[in-house]
Amino acid sequence: MSPLRSSFGSRIGTAFRRWVGARRLRAHDDGMSTAEYAVGTIAAAALATVLHQVVTSGAVSDALQGVVERALGTQP
């Protein structure tokens, strides 16, 4: 076997062993992704609630309505 081919095979074998080792380390962390998604979803819902409160407040609502009316060229 040529030295080039032997070196390539050795690198592939090393990469595969590293990949298998990494998979074994992550195998015990499967449940964490669900908890992380739950925390992310709760954070997104909280942000949406705050944003909704801000946008529907009187001052912001009036400002947005003014912007839309000017953009459409209709003044009441």
Secondary structure, DSSP 8 states (H G I E B T S, - for coil): --HHHHHHHHHHHHHHHHHHHHHHHHGGGHHHHHHHHHHHHHHHHHHHHHHHHHHTSHHHHHHHHHHHHHHHT---
